[in-house]
Amino acid sequence: DVRTPPGPPGPSYGGGQPPPRPPHGGGPPHIAPPLFTPQLHEGMYKAMDTGSMKGCLYKHTYIWLKNGRSFWFYPTYVGYNSVAGYRWRRSQQRWAYYGTDAHEIQYFHCY
């Protein structure tokens, strides 16, 4: 029989499942994030585990990914291995649903 080789692994979101959507009535914030772009400095949270991000649920949070990207994020779910919520798309001036593995986040700070 012919078998297709597996593709590259995607984000795990705890057991290979996609991150849960927010509960009915939940969604992105109704306002844009703050206008400033935070700068990394001492005192920022280094994302070592998702438990440290639970205090940022439903708050404007700036995250820095290990790949060098950074953006405003509004977390609505913090799991053991993943986070999900809404990422601010500056060029489109809107929030877009977004999820990632927790180990991809290098630093974060909520406001």
Accessible surface in RSA format (square Angstrom, percent):
REM  Atomic radii and reference values for relative SASA: ProtOr
REM  Chains: A
REM  Algorithm: Lee & Richards
REM  Probe-radius: 1.40
REM  Slices: 20
REM RES _ NUM      All-atoms   Total-Side   Main-Chain    Non-polar    All polar
REM                ABS   REL    ABS   REL    ABS   REL    ABS   REL    ABS   REL
RES ASP A   1   156.26 109.5  74.36  74.0  81.90 193.7  55.70 131.1 100.55 100.3
RES VAL A   2   152.30 100.2 121.16 109.7  31.14  75.0 124.87 108.5  27.43  74.4
RES ARG A   3   193.20  81.1 166.77  85.0  26.43  62.9  65.32  89.3 127.88  77.5
RES THR A   4   123.95  88.2  98.88 100.2  25.07  59.8  65.80  88.4  58.15  87.9
RES PRO A   5   107.82  78.6  92.39  84.2  15.43  56.1  99.11  81.8   8.71  54.2
RES PRO A   6   130.25  94.9 100.87  92.0  29.38 106.8 111.43  92.0  18.82 117.0
RES GLY A   7    56.49  69.7   0.00   N/A  56.49  69.7  29.94  82.2  26.55  59.5
RES PRO A   8   128.58  93.7 103.69  94.5  24.89  90.5 110.65  91.4  17.93 111.5
RES PRO A   9   132.27  96.4 101.10  92.2  31.17 113.3 111.75  92.3  20.52 127.5
RES GLY A  10    54.58  67.3   0.00   N/A  54.58  67.3  28.62  78.5  25.95  58.1
RES PRO A  11    72.83  53.1  58.28  53.1  14.55  52.9  60.93  50.3  11.90  74.0
RES SER A  12    46.19  39.0  43.12  57.5   3.07   7.1  37.86  80.6   8.32  11.7
RES TYR A  13    35.80  16.7  26.50  15.1   9.30  24.2  15.45  11.6  20.35  25.1
RES GLY A  14    38.32  47.3   0.00   N/A  38.32  47.3  22.78  62.5  15.54  34.8
RES GLY A  15    72.42  89.3   0.00   N/A  72.42  89.3  43.13 118.4  29.29  65.6
RES GLY A  16    57.74  71.2   0.00   N/A  57.74  71.2  27.49  75.4  30.25  67.8
RES GLN A  17   114.87  64.2 114.55  83.7   0.33   0.8  40.28  85.7  74.59  56.6
RES PRO A  18   100.03  72.9  87.60  79.9  12.42  45.2  89.71  74.1  10.32  64.1
RES PRO A  19    19.64  14.3  11.27  10.3   8.38  30.5  11.80   9.7   7.85  48.8
RES PRO A  20    66.09  48.2  54.86  50.0  11.22  40.8  65.02  53.7   1.06   6.6
RES ARG A  21   161.69  67.9 141.20  72.0  20.49  48.8  57.32  78.3 104.37  63.3
RES PRO A  22    23.78  17.3   6.30   5.7  17.48  63.5  10.24   8.5  13.54  84.2
RES PRO A  23    93.50  68.1  80.80  73.7  12.70  46.1  93.00  76.8   0.50   3.1
RES HIS A  24   197.23 107.8 158.88 110.4  38.36  98.1 116.32 119.9  80.91  94.2
RES GLY A  25    75.47  93.1   0.00   N/A  75.47  93.1  37.28 102.3  38.18  85.5
RES GLY A  26    40.36  49.8   0.00   N/A  40.36  49.8  19.52  53.6  20.83  46.7
RES GLY A  27    22.09  27.2   0.00   N/A  22.09  27.2   8.97  24.6  13.11  29.4
RES PRO A  28    54.95  40.0  48.63  44.3   6.32  23.0  48.63  40.1   6.32  39.3
RES PRO A  29    20.97  15.3   7.44   6.8  13.53  49.2  14.59  12.0   6.38  39.6
RES HIS A  30   187.79 102.6 150.84 104.8  36.96  94.5 107.46 110.7  80.34  93.5
RES ILE A  31   120.05  68.3 113.72  84.7   6.33  15.2 120.05  86.4   0.00   0.0
RES ALA A  32    48.55  44.6  32.49  50.1  16.06  36.5  32.57  45.9  15.99  42.4
RES PRO A  33     8.51   6.2   2.94   2.7   5.57  20.2   3.01   2.5   5.50  34.2
RES PRO A  34    42.23  30.8  25.19  23.0  17.04  61.9  37.64  31.1   4.59  28.5
RES LEU A  35   182.21 101.5 148.25 106.1  33.96  85.4 151.06 106.1  31.16  83.8
RES PHE A  36   103.02  51.5  92.41  57.2  10.61  27.6 101.26  61.4   1.75   5.0
RES THR A  37    69.21  49.2  53.64  54.4  15.57  37.1  33.79  45.4  35.42  53.5
RES PRO A  38     9.80   7.1   1.64   1.5   8.16  29.7   7.18   5.9   2.62  16.3
RES GLN A  39   131.91  73.8 124.84  91.2   7.07  16.8  59.07 125.7  72.84  55.2
RES LEU A  40    86.45  48.1  60.89  43.6  25.55  64.2  61.02  42.9  25.43  68.4
RES HIS A  41   112.62  61.6  93.21  64.8  19.41  49.7  83.80  86.4  28.82  33.5
RES GLU A  42   171.68  98.6 148.34 112.2  23.34  55.6  68.91 133.3 102.77  83.9
RES GLY A  43    67.86  83.7   0.00   N/A  67.86  83.7  38.83 106.6  29.03  65.0
RES MET A  44    20.22  10.5   2.79   1.8  17.44  41.5   2.79   2.4  17.43  23.1
RES TYR A  45   108.93  50.9 106.30  60.5   2.63   6.8  61.00  45.8  47.93  59.1
RES LYS A  46   108.55  53.0  97.56  59.9  10.98  26.2  67.87  61.1  40.68  43.3
RES ALA A  47    23.85  21.9   7.37  11.4  16.48  37.5   7.55  10.6  16.30  43.2
RES MET A  48   158.16  81.9 120.96  80.1  37.20  88.6  99.54  84.6  58.62  77.7
RES ASP A  49    88.44  61.9  76.31  75.9  12.13  28.7  44.78 105.4  43.66  43.5
RES THR A  50    10.33   7.3   6.56   6.7   3.76   9.0   4.01   5.4   6.32   9.6
RES GLY A  51    43.07  53.1   0.00   N/A  43.07  53.1  25.71  70.6  17.36  38.9
RES SER A  52    52.16  44.1  27.23  36.3  24.93  57.4  39.50  84.1  12.66  17.7
RES MET A  53     3.61   1.9   3.61   2.4   0.00   0.0   3.48   3.0   0.13   0.2
RES LYS A  54   112.69  55.0 104.07  63.9   8.62  20.5  54.50  49.1  58.19  62.0
RES GLY A  55    52.46  64.7   0.00   N/A  52.46  64.7  42.74 117.3   9.72  21.8
RES CYS A  56     1.97   1.5   1.97   2.2   0.00   0.0   0.00   0.0   1.97   2.1
RES LEU A  57    54.83  30.5  45.85  32.8   8.98  22.6  45.85  32.2   8.98  24.2
RES TYR A  58   114.16  53.3  98.02  55.8  16.14  42.0  80.10  60.2  34.07  42.0
RES LYS A  59    96.74  47.2  92.26  56.6   4.48  10.7  53.07  47.8  43.66  46.5
RES HIS A  60    28.75  15.7  27.66  19.2   1.10   2.8  10.90  11.2  17.85  20.8
RES THR A  61     0.00   0.0   0.00   0.0   0.00   0.0   0.00   0.0   0.00   0.0
RES TYR A  62    11.98   5.6  11.98   6.8   0.00   0.0   2.47   1.9   9.51  11.7
RES ILE A  63     0.00   0.0   0.00   0.0   0.00   0.0   0.00   0.0   0.00   0.0
RES TRP A  64    28.10  11.3  28.10  13.6   0.00   0.0  17.66   9.4  10.43  16.9
RES LEU A  65    12.37   6.9   9.59   6.9   2.78   7.0   9.59   6.7   2.78   7.5
RES LYS A  66   122.51  59.8  94.61  58.0  27.91  66.4  57.58  51.8  64.93  69.2
RES ASN A  67    97.66  67.3  57.42  55.5  40.24  96.9  42.63 102.6  55.03  53.2
RES GLY A  68    68.13  84.0   0.00   N/A  68.13  84.0  39.23 107.7  28.90  64.7
RES ARG A  69   149.15  62.6 142.97  72.9   6.18  14.7  33.54  45.8 115.61  70.1
RES SER A  70    44.01  37.2  22.29  29.7  21.72  50.0   0.73   1.5  43.28  60.6
RES PHE A  71    13.82   6.9   9.71   6.0   4.11  10.7  13.82   8.4   0.00   0.0
RES TRP A  72    16.16   6.5  14.61   7.1   1.55   3.6  12.27   6.5   3.89   6.3
RES PHE A  73     0.00   0.0   0.00   0.0   0.00   0.0   0.00   0.0   0.00   0.0
RES TYR A  74    31.10  14.5  31.10  17.7   0.00   0.0   6.20   4.7  24.90  30.7
RES PRO A  75     0.00   0.0   0.00   0.0   0.00   0.0   0.00   0.0   0.00   0.0
RES THR A  76    12.32   8.8   1.05   1.1  11.27  26.9   0.50   0.7  11.82  17.9
RES TYR A  77    69.63  32.5  66.51  37.8   3.12   8.1  41.94  31.5  27.69  34.1
RES VAL A  78    13.04   8.6   0.19   0.2  12.84  30.9   0.19   0.2  12.84  34.8
RES GLY A  79     9.17  11.3   0.00   N/A   9.17  11.3   9.17  25.2   0.00   0.0
RES TYR A  80   197.10  92.0 172.56  98.2  24.54  63.9 129.88  97.6  67.22  82.9
RES ASN A  81    63.60  43.9  58.49  56.5   5.11  12.3  10.62  25.6  52.98  51.2
RES SER A  82     1.53   1.3   1.53   2.0   0.00   0.0   0.00   0.0   1.53   2.2
RES VAL A  83     1.01   0.7   1.01   0.9   0.00   0.0   1.01   0.9   0.00   0.0
RES ALA A  84     0.00   0.0   0.00   0.0   0.00   0.0   0.00   0.0   0.00   0.0
RES GLY A  85     0.00   0.0   0.00   N/A   0.00   0.0   0.00   0.0   0.00   0.0
RES TYR A  86    19.42   9.1  19.42  11.0   0.00   0.0   9.80   7.4   9.62  11.9
RES ARG A  87    34.62  14.5  34.62  17.6   0.00   0.0   0.01   0.0  34.61  21.0
RES TRP A  88    32.55  13.1  25.79  12.5   6.76  15.9  18.29   9.8  14.26  23.1
RES ARG A  89    86.04  36.1  82.75  42.2   3.30   7.8  18.17  24.8  67.87  41.1
RES ARG A  90   179.85  75.5 172.34  87.9   7.51  17.9  62.90  86.0 116.95  70.9
RES SER A  91   112.81  95.3  69.34  92.5  43.47 100.1  59.22 126.1  53.59  75.1
RES GLN A  92   102.32  57.2  76.99  56.3  25.33  60.3  31.82  67.7  70.50  53.5
RES GLN A  93   119.05  66.6  99.65  72.8  19.40  46.2  51.22 109.0  67.83  51.4
RES ARG A  94   123.04  51.7 119.58  61.0   3.46   8.2  52.56  71.8  70.47  42.7
RES TRP A  95    25.65  10.3  10.97   5.3  14.68  34.5  10.84   5.8  14.81  24.0
RES ALA A  96    14.72  13.5  11.47  17.7   3.25   7.4  14.72  20.7   0.00   0.0
RES TYR A  97    56.58  26.4  29.29  16.7  27.28  71.0  29.29  22.0  27.28  33.6
RES TYR A  98    36.15  16.9  31.67  18.0   4.47  11.6  27.96  21.0   8.19  10.1
RES GLY A  99    17.54  21.6   0.00   N/A  17.54  21.6   0.24   0.6  17.30  38.7
RES THR A 100    10.06   7.2   9.43   9.6   0.64   1.5   1.42   1.9   8.65  13.1
RES ASP A 101    14.08   9.9  13.67  13.6   0.41   1.0   1.42   3.4  12.66  12.6
RES ALA A 102    16.65  15.3  15.01  23.2   1.64   3.7  15.01  21.1   1.64   4.4
RES HIS A 103   110.26  60.3 100.16  69.6  10.10  25.8  78.51  80.9  31.75  36.9
RES GLU A 104    65.09  37.4  65.09  49.2   0.00   0.0  17.66  34.2  47.43  38.7
RES ILE A 105     3.16   1.8   2.73   2.0   0.43   1.0   2.73   2.0   0.43   1.2
RES GLN A 106    65.61  36.7  63.76  46.6   1.85   4.4   3.47   7.4  62.13  47.1
RES TYR A 107    55.73  26.0  55.73  31.7   0.00   0.0  23.27  17.5  32.46  40.0
RES PHE A 108     0.65   0.3   0.65   0.4   0.00   0.0   0.65   0.4   0.00   0.0
RES HIS A 109    45.67  25.0  45.67  31.7   0.00   0.0  29.10  30.0  16.57  19.3
RES CYS A 110    28.19  21.3  15.58  17.4  12.61  29.6   0.26   0.6  27.94  30.1
RES TYR A 111    98.55  46.0  52.40  29.8  46.15 120.1  80.33  60.4  18.22  22.5
END  Absolute sums over single chains surface
CHAIN  1 A     7406.9       5513.1       1893.9       4242.5       3164.5
END  Absolute sums over all chains
TOTAL          7406.9       5513.1       1893.9       4242.5       3164.5
